[in-house]
Amino acid sequence: MTGAQESYLDTLASEAGEEIEPELTKAEASKRIDELQDKTGRGRSG
């Protein structure tokens, strides 16, 4: 995953009370971001 993905995942995971696997691919990180955004309500426009 990229540095930006890792940073954002850390934030989302903290809010969601979850942990992130340390060595995700870019695609896996993107999917996890989507999942955590759904869970936390972040990244939604309405």
Secondary structure as a PSIPRED ss2 file (coil, helix, strand):
# PSIPRED VFORMAT (PSIPRED V4.0)

   1 M C   1.000  0.000  0.000
   2 T C   1.000  0.000  0.000
   3 G H   0.000  1.000  0.000
   4 A H   0.000  1.000  0.000
   5 Q H   0.000  1.000  0.000
   6 E H   0.000  1.000  0.000
   7 S H   0.000  1.000  0.000
   8 Y H   0.000  1.000  0.000
   9 L H   0.000  1.000  0.000
  10 D H   0.000  1.000  0.000
  11 T H   0.000  1.000  0.000
  12 L H   0.000  1.000  0.000
  13 A H   0.000  1.000  0.000
  14 S H   0.000  1.000  0.000
  15 E H   0.000  1.000  0.000
  16 A H   0.000  1.000  0.000
  17 G C   1.000  0.000  0.000
  18 E C   1.000  0.000  0.000
  19 E C   1.000  0.000  0.000
  20 I C   1.000  0.000  0.000
  21 E C   1.000  0.000  0.000
  22 P C   1.000  0.000  0.000
  23 E C   1.000  0.000  0.000
  24 L C   1.000  0.000  0.000
  25 T C   1.000  0.000  0.000
  26 K H   0.000  1.000  0.000
  27 A H   0.000  1.000  0.000
  28 E H   0.000  1.000  0.000
  29 A H   0.000  1.000  0.000
  30 S H   0.000  1.000  0.000
  31 K H   0.000  1.000  0.000
  32 R H   0.000  1.000  0.000
  33 I H   0.000  1.000  0.000
  34 D H   0.000  1.000  0.000
  35 E H   0.000  1.000  0.000
  36 L H   0.000  1.000  0.000
  37 Q H   0.000  1.000  0.000
  38 D H   0.000  1.000  0.000
  39 K H   0.000  1.000  0.000
  40 T H   0.000  1.000  0.000
  41 G C   1.000  0.000  0.000
  42 R C   1.000  0.000  0.000
  43 G C   1.000  0.000  0.000
  44 R C   1.000  0.000  0.000
  45 S C   1.000  0.000  0.000
  46 G C   1.000  0.000  0.000
